[in-house]
């Protein structure tokens, strides 16, 4: 066995041993609390969207500024039928 394959075999063996001896990681579900900004496009009617209300705890909303060509619109995607902002 040459040096390169010997090092590869040692690395693989070390990785196997590490995976056996390492404690199992357990993730816990954590929530960040209430949302400050909550924009839900699924309830909107398709078309131009010059203003959208913020459903989050911060309240208020977002207004589109600029020329008419820069106003975003809500469209339904043809493949999945999901509403999205364009």
Backbone bond lengths (Angstrom), bond angles and torsions (degrees), N, CA, C in turn:
res aa  C-N    CA-C-N  psi(-1)  N-CA   C-N-CA  omega(-1)  CA-C   N-CA-C  phi
1 X - - - 1.446 - - 1.532 107.61 -
2 X 1.332 116.13 134.65 1.458 117.68 -179.59 1.534 110.52 -85.07
3 X 1.322 116.13 174.18 1.460 121.96 -174.85 1.527 111.71 -62.84
4 X 1.330 117.00 -41.06 1.466 120.90 -176.75 1.533 111.05 -63.87
5 X 1.333 117.40 -47.02 1.455 119.54 -179.49 1.527 111.15 -70.11
6 X 1.331 117.76 -30.17 1.450 121.75 177.31 1.531 109.80 -65.11
7 X 1.350 117.43 -42.23 1.464 120.92 178.59 1.519 110.55 -67.24
8 X 1.331 116.99 -38.86 1.462 120.30 177.84 1.516 111.03 -62.98
9 X 1.326 117.15 -42.39 1.465 121.55 179.47 1.523 110.58 -64.37
10 X 1.328 116.63 -40.92 1.471 119.99 178.23 1.529 110.82 -64.66
11 X 1.335 115.94 -41.56 1.467 119.46 179.40 1.522 111.24 -63.34
12 X 1.330 116.47 -42.57 1.463 120.45 179.06 1.522 110.55 -64.71
13 X 1.313 117.43 -42.45 1.456 121.53 178.89 1.527 110.43 -63.63
14 X 1.313 116.19 -43.72 1.459 120.27 178.56 1.519 112.15 -61.39
15 X 1.322 116.71 -40.32 1.456 121.58 178.98 1.524 110.60 -65.37
16 X 1.320 116.89 -41.46 1.468 120.71 177.59 1.522 110.89 -62.45
17 X 1.321 116.93 -45.35 1.470 120.44 -179.70 1.530 111.00 -65.15
18 X 1.302 116.72 -39.16 1.462 120.70 178.95 1.519 110.54 -63.32
19 X 1.326 116.90 -41.69 1.463 119.75 -179.01 1.525 111.68 -67.23
20 X 1.316 117.39 -28.63 1.466 120.96 178.82 1.525 110.12 -76.63
21 X 1.320 117.70 -42.77 1.451 121.09 -175.31 1.527 114.67 -85.47
22 X 1.308 117.42 -19.97 1.469 119.64 -177.74 1.526 109.48 -69.64
23 X 1.322 117.32 138.21 1.467 119.01 178.15 1.529 110.04 -67.38
24 X 1.310 114.93 148.88 1.466 119.54 -179.60 1.529 109.11 -69.78
25 X 1.310 116.52 130.80 1.464 121.50 177.28 1.518 108.61 -82.36
26 X 1.287 116.43 133.72 1.461 120.94 -179.78 1.512 108.65 -124.06
27 X 1.315 115.14 118.71 1.462 120.58 -179.94 1.521 109.51 -87.39
28 X 1.296 115.12 144.00 1.454 120.67 176.41 1.521 108.22 -114.27
29 X 1.307 116.00 140.65 1.452 120.82 177.63 1.519 108.60 -71.28
30 X 1.317 116.04 125.48 1.452 120.72 178.98 1.519 109.09 -125.74
31 X 1.297 116.59 141.08 1.463 120.99 176.10 1.519 108.34 -113.03
32 X 1.316 114.72 149.97 1.454 120.30 -177.63 1.516 111.99 -88.70
33 X 1.303 117.66 0.10 1.456 120.25 -177.13 1.510 109.70 97.92
34 X 1.314 116.21 -157.37 1.465 119.03 -178.55 1.529 111.08 -76.75
35 X 1.323 115.61 151.51 1.460 121.36 -178.99 1.520 110.89 -79.91
36 X 1.313 116.62 136.57 1.460 120.68 174.20 1.525 110.27 -77.22
37 X 1.328 115.94 -40.35 1.460 122.08 179.59 1.520 107.79 -124.50
38 X 1.334 115.88 127.66 1.465 121.48 179.35 1.526 108.03 -137.14
39 X 1.321 115.37 102.32 1.462 121.22 179.23 1.520 108.35 -106.75
40 X 1.314 116.04 116.93 1.457 121.59 -177.92 1.524 108.45 -117.44
41 X 1.327 116.44 109.22 1.459 121.04 -177.11 1.518 112.25 -87.45
42 X 1.320 118.65 -10.03 1.459 120.57 -176.05 1.522 112.62 -69.71
43 X 1.320 118.06 -23.28 1.465 121.38 -178.86 1.520 112.66 -91.41
44 X 1.319 118.12 -3.13 1.462 120.97 -175.31 1.524 112.30 -88.59
45 X 1.324 115.57 152.49 1.456 121.95 175.37 1.521 108.42 -80.98
46 X 1.330 117.99 135.04 1.474 119.14 177.28 1.529 111.75 -57.61
47 X 1.315 115.77 141.58 1.464 122.47 -178.85 1.516 110.86 140.10
48 X 1.343 115.89 -171.17 1.465 120.70 -179.68 1.522 111.31 -62.92
49 X 1.308 115.42 148.05 1.465 121.61 -176.82 1.529 109.27 -131.31
50 X 1.339 117.25 80.35 1.465 118.59 180.00 1.530 113.00 -73.97
51 X 1.344 118.08 -19.76 1.459 122.00 -179.58 1.519 108.49 -148.97
52 X 1.333 116.31 139.45 1.464 120.88 172.98 1.520 108.95 -132.47
53 X 1.320 114.73 131.93 1.465 120.27 179.66 1.524 109.95 -76.75
54 X 1.315 114.80 146.51 1.465 121.85 176.60 1.514 107.91 -90.95
55 X 1.328 117.18 118.19 1.459 121.37 178.45 1.521 113.18 -84.02
56 X 1.325 118.13 -0.01 1.460 122.24 -179.16 1.511 112.83 -81.84
57 X 1.308 116.01 177.65 1.462 122.07 -176.12 1.524 113.41 -68.33
58 X 1.329 117.72 -17.70 1.460 120.72 179.24 1.530 111.86 -75.48
59 X 1.340 116.08 -23.04 1.462 120.24 178.29 1.521 111.96 71.78
60 X 1.320 116.11 -168.35 1.456 121.27 179.44 1.514 111.37 75.77
61 X 1.328 115.35 -150.28 1.454 120.07 -178.96 1.516 110.42 -173.13
62 X 1.320 114.85 -172.52 1.454 121.65 -178.08 1.521 109.07 -127.22
63 X 1.330 115.76 131.80 1.457 121.81 -178.06 1.521 109.25 -115.01
64 X 1.334 115.61 134.63 1.461 120.84 177.42 1.527 108.38 -80.83
65 X 1.326 116.69 127.45 1.465 121.97 179.47 1.516 109.17 -115.57
66 X 1.295 116.89 152.19 1.452 120.31 178.56 1.519 111.51 115.95
67 X 1.324 116.10 -171.37 1.469 119.66 -178.33 1.535 111.28 -66.87
68 X 1.320 115.46 161.09 1.466 121.06 -177.64 1.524 112.32 -56.79
69 X 1.334 116.87 -30.75 1.464 120.06 -179.22 1.529 112.58 -69.30
70 X 1.334 116.98 -15.97 1.468 119.68 -178.98 1.528 112.46 -97.53
71 X 1.330 118.63 -0.31 1.459 121.19 179.61 1.528 108.52 -75.53
72 X 1.320 117.36 124.90 1.468 119.75 -179.40 1.525 111.08 -68.73
73 X 1.304 116.01 161.39 1.457 120.21 177.85 1.525 109.75 -135.17
74 X 1.317 114.54 152.14 1.461 121.52 176.03 1.520 106.55 -92.53
75 X 1.319 116.51 127.41 1.464 121.93 178.96 1.520 109.36 -130.05
76 X 1.310 114.73 157.68 1.460 120.91 175.84 1.518 107.14 -98.81
77 X 1.320 116.68 125.33 1.469 120.06 179.75 1.521 109.42 -68.87
78 X 1.336 116.97 133.45 1.464 119.79 -174.80 1.531 113.94 -67.03
79 X 1.318 118.36 -32.50 1.464 120.08 -176.52 1.522 112.51 -73.80
80 X 1.334 116.60 -46.26 1.470 119.50 -172.24 1.524 114.26 -110.43
81 X 1.338 117.46 -12.64 1.447 120.17 -178.48 1.514 113.95 75.67
82 X 1.330 118.19 14.40 1.464 123.25 -179.03 1.534 108.75 -87.72
83 X 1.327 115.61 138.24 1.469 119.67 177.01 1.518 109.43 -78.42
84 X 1.334 115.88 140.65 1.461 121.28 -179.43 1.522 109.31 -146.05
85 X 1.318 115.71 162.33 1.460 122.07 178.91 1.511 109.13 -95.71
86 X 1.335 117.27 127.43 1.469 122.82 178.35 1.498 109.71 -114.67
